[in-house]
Amino acid sequence: MRLYKKYMEFIKRFSQDDEGITEADKAYLDRIPKQNRFGLVAMFMGGVSFTFGPVYGFLPVITIALCMLTYKTFDKEKEDNPWPFYIGFILSLIGFLMFLGQVTHRLII
C-alpha cells in the first residue's frame, strides 16, 4: 500500500506544471473543466488494443493495467468526465477477449 501511495504522488506531481503562471491566470484555468491526460492515453491505448490485441495479446493486458492504475487520478471536481477511462478499458477488454477466442479483425489496408 505504501508503494501505491508513492506511485499516486508521483503521478499527480507529474501531471501538474504551474511554473510561470500568475495567480489570476491560475484561478481562471482552475474554473475551466479539463480532460484528464491519462484518460486520453488510456482511450488511445484501448483503441490500439482493440485493433492489434487479437494478434498481440500483451497489448490489451498492458492497457487494462494502465486503465486500472490511472483511474485513481481522475478528480470529479476538476475534470470533465471519466468516459475515456471507461472506453479505453472496454476496448482493451474486447481486444483481450478476441485474443482468447482467437478471433481476428478483417482490416482494410
DOVEX-372143 format. One record per residue (C-alpha): residue in three letters; x, y, z. Coordinates in steps of 0.2 Angstrom, whole numbers, padded with zeros to 4 digits, always signed. Each point is the difference from the previous one (the first is absolute). Example, Ala and Ser with C-alpha at 12.3 -4.5 7.8 and 13.67 -1.06 7.14 Angstrom:
2
ALA+0062-0022+0039/SER+0006+0017-0003/
end
This chain:
109
MET+0000+0000+0000/ARG+0014+0012+0004/LEU+0007-0003-0018/TYR-0017+0004-0007/LYS-0001+0016+0009/LYS+0018+0005-0006/TYR-0006-0004-0018/MET-0015+0011+0002/GLU+0010+0014+0006/PHE+0012-0002-0014/ILE-0014+0000-0013/LYS-0008+0016+0007/ARG+0016+0009+0001/PHE+0004-0005-0018/SER-0017+0006-0006/GLN+0002+0018+0008/ASP+0011+0013-0008/ASP-0004+0018+0006/GLU+0016+0009-0002/GLY-0001+0018-0007/ILE-0019+0002+0002/THR-0007+0015+0010/GLU-0013-0003+0014/ALA-0014+0008-0011/ASP+0004-0012-0014/LYS+0000-0015+0011/ALA-0017+0004+0008/TYR-0007+0002-0018/LEU+0007-0016-0006/ASP-0006-0009+0016/ARG-0018+0005-0004/ILE+0001-0008-0018/PRO-0004-0019+0000/LYS+0014-0010-0007/GLN+0003-0017-0007/ASN+0011-0012+0009/ARG+0016-0003-0010/PHE+0001-0018+0006/GLY-0018-0003-0005/LEU+0004+0005-0018/VAL+0016-0011+0000/ALA-0011-0015+0007/MET-0013+0003-0014/PHE+0013+0001-0013/MET+0009-0016+0006/GLY-0017-0008+0001/GLY-0003+0003-0018/VAL+0018-0007-0004/SER-0005-0015+0010/PHE-0016-0003-0008/THR+0008+0001-0017/PHE+0016-0010+0003/GLY-0005-0009+0016/PRO-0007-0016-0009/VAL+0018-0003-0008/TYR+0011+0007+0014/GLY-0008-0005+0017/PHE+0012+0010+0011/LEU-0008+0017-0006/PRO-0017-0002+0008/VAL+0008-0006+0016/ILE+0011+0015+0001/THR-0014+0011-0004/ILE-0012-0007+0013/ALA+0014+0002+0013/LEU+0003+0018-0006/CYS-0019+0004+0001/MET-0001-0008+0018/LEU+0015+0009+0007/THR-0004+0017-0008/TYR-0018+0001+0004/LYS+0004+0006+0018/THR+0007+0016-0008/PHE-0017+0005-0005/ASP-0007+0015+0010/LYS-0019+0003-0001/GLU+0002+0018+0004/LYS+0013+0005-0012/GLU-0002-0012-0015/ASP-0015-0001-0012/ASN-0004-0018-0001/PRO+0007-0018+0003/TRP-0006-0007-0016/PRO+0017-0001-0009/PHE+0006-0012+0014/TYR-0016-0010-0002/ILE+0001-0001-0019/GLY+0019-0004+0000/PHE-0004-0014+0013/ILE-0014-0007-0010/LEU+0009+0000-0017/SER+0015-0009+0008/LEU-0011-0012+0008/ILE-0008-0004-0017/GLY+0017-0002-0007/PHE+0006-0012+0014/LEU-0016-0010-0002/MET+0003-0001-0019/PHE+0018-0006+0003/LEU-0007-0014+0012/GLY-0013-0005-0013/GLN+0013+0001-0014/VAL-0012+0011-0010/THR+0009+0013-0011/HIS-0006+0016-0009/ARG-0001+0002-0019/LEU+0010+0016-0002/ILE-0002+0009-0016/ILE+0018+0005-0005/
end
